[in-house]
């Protein structure tokens, strides 16, 4: 799928203030909710905290607090423009070595992670709104 050109001035990372990014990092204990890598607040492409669009920006996802979730750079890059969260999570779990193949247990973990990402997304949205950030 060809991706839409991204205007970085309107992406989640650009619009979310430093304070908002810090709140996002604190919310997840500075650990990526998908692969559990320790994230930092810098710009490291692999371990830096990035703000992912649950519904990808490139396919029309809005840049609003309710569509944003913190991920490490590696997970955010691997998700890319994926709109099927469960499929992406299964592929990511196999890629990081958590599972050798996409089987029943991998699917169950992907479903658990999807629910956790949804909880984080909602909590981040409420936190940002309460802090008057987004």
TALINSUL-V534712 format. One record per run of one state. SS is the DSSP state (H for helix, E for strand, C for the rest). FROM is the first residue (numbers start at 1). LEN is the number of residues. Records with the same first field share a line. If there is no record, write none. Layout:
SS->FROM-LEN / FROM-LEN
This chain:
C->1-7 / 11-1 / 16-2 / 28-3 / 32-6 / 39-1 / 41-7 / 54-3 / 60-5 / 80-5 / 96-8 / 131-4
H->8-3 / 12-4 / 18-10 / 57-3 / 65-3 / 73-7 / 85-11 / 104-27
E->31-1 / 38-1 / 40-1 / 48-6 / 68-5
